[in-house]
Amino acid sequence: MKAIAITRAAAEGHNIPFLNAIELPVPTAEGHDLLVEVKAISVNPVDTKVRAGFDADTSRVLGWDAVGTVKAVGDAVTLFAPGDEVWYAGALGRPGSNAEFQLVDERIVALKPRSLDNASAAALRSPPSPPGNYYLTAWASRKAATRRHAADRRRGGRRWFHPDPTGSQANRDDGDRHGIAPGEPEMGAGRRRASVIDHNKPLSEELARIGVKEVTHVASLNNTEQHYLQLIDALAPQGKLALIDDPQTLDARPLKAKSISLHWEFMLPARCLKRRISLPSISC
């Protein structure tokens, strides 16, 4: 089968020239593995990180976000059958989706929504987010951070603050529903557009301008270090801060004064543990 692999470590600055087409044998599905014929892929930030850090002697096939058709299944597979259309983001320790065929554990796979074509499913995003697993990671962080507790019920719901990678920021008061990114179109019953504020101005002033004293939840998807102390200042006591980016350092001590909990999501680590996970529910 054809595949694209990184074949050499960086020589001078980067190793993009060492992404090469190679030929590999078609793998065999065993155990919980599905053999997926890859139909569409998208580029995930983890692709660039793994490529940049590559220094091994053996070529590595990259690629995590993918859509494809199950061609064969291992003897322990119970969730899927040949012919199923699936989507997934693969495991860090296995060959990736930049190939005609890929093995992926059934327990980190879901059926592709019938309402999406292959390319759209592979590039699923909440604009203007990076594609694919960025969505899954953000969804997982929000799920972890929004488990209801007594303080939520006393306050009558959740108020989200969602820093946006393009430079705008948003907040919304969504009762018992999840928030959405700024500028998104309506997404169904009960989902409203967010209020957008200017990140170039002090956060406290901008929140005050739209009548928000504090928020109960923050989803920080980018540049957390830059906004960290302002986000803590905006959070209510016993609030929740969720992030998915990679600050070089993160001092947890400022969280203590407000008993703020920290939720740091990393590409659904359950895929590394090979156990069943709950993927987001999407109307098909």
Protein Blocks (a to p, Z undefined) as FASTA:
>chain_A
ZZdddfbdcfbhpamlmpccddddddddehjbccdddfbdcddfklmmmmmmgcbfbdcd
ehjbdcdddfbdcfkbckbcehiacdddddfkbccfkbfbdcddfklcccddfkbcfklm
mmgccdfbdehjlmmmmmmmmmmmmcccfklmmnopacdddddfklpacdddehjaccdd
ehiacebehiacdddddfkbcfklmmmmnopabdfbdcdfbhklmmmmmmmmmpcghiac
ddfbdcfbdcfklmmmnopacdddeehlklmnopacddddddZZ
